[in-house]
């Protein structure tokens, strides 16, 4: 590999996947949203690592999106089932950690 090829490889930035927030419906980078996963066994969990198996929904890291998601029932629509209040509390705690 020649010097210019090595320099070009170092300048390339990695692609950041985009995810849609269930509260505000905006597309954000995966690193800017909180992931909520629904496992095959039906358990819902806030997934700080982003690596749990199962279906997922995403919420921005601000409280207005959480309130909007509650109001328009965004998580319920994404998972096609009711969401326990503990999940909303855990999301709020996760948001506090990001601030």
N, C-alpha and C positions, 0 to 999 in steps of 0.2 A: 504494500500500500504506500502510496506517495504522500508527501507532506500535505498538499492541498486536500486530498481525500480525508486524511485524519482530521484536519481542521474543520471540514464540512460536517463530519460526524459529531464532533463536539458541539457545534453550534445548533444542531437540530434539537428541538424541544419535543418532549413526549406528548402524545395526544391525550387529552383529558376527556374521559367520557362525560356526557351530559345526562342529567336526570331531571324530570319534571316534578316540581313541588306540588303536592296535593292541596296546598292552601292557596297559593297565589297563581298557580299554573305556569310559572316561568321556568325556563330551562336554565339550570345552573350546573356548574362543574360538580362532579361526584364528591369532591373534597369539601364542598361548601354546604352540603345537605346532610341531614340525619336520616339514617336508614332504619326502617321498621320492617322486620321480616315475619313472615307467617310460615312456620314449618309444616311438614307433612302431617304431623300429629295434631295440628290446630293451635299450637302455642304461638302467641305473638310476643316478640321481644324487640327491644331497641338494640340495634346492632352497631356498636361503636367501631368495630373492626371492618365492617362491610363485607364479611366473608361467610356469614351464616348461610346455610342452605335454605331454599324455599323462595316463595314469592315475596316481593318487596315493594314498599312504597316509600317515598321520600318527602321530607319537610325541610324547608329552609331553617336556618339557625336563628330565627327571630320570632318573638312572641306573637306578632301580628299574623304571621302565617299559621301558627298553631291555633289561634283563635278562629281564623278564617276556615281552617280545616275542620274544626269542631262544628262551626256554624253550617257549612255546606256538606258536612258528613263525607269528607274526602277519603279518609281511611276506610270507612265502612263501605264506600263504593268500590274502592280498590280491592279490598279483600272479600267483598260480598258477604259480610257478616258483621255483627256488632263488635265494637271495640270496648274493652273494659276501661273504666276510668283510671286504673292503675297505669295503663300504658301512656295516657296523656300526662300523668304526673311524672312518669319516668322520662318522657320526652322533655318536659319542662326542666327537670333536673339536669338533663344532658345539655340543654341550651345554656343553662347557668354556667356550666363548666367551660363552654366555648367563649364566654364573655370575659 
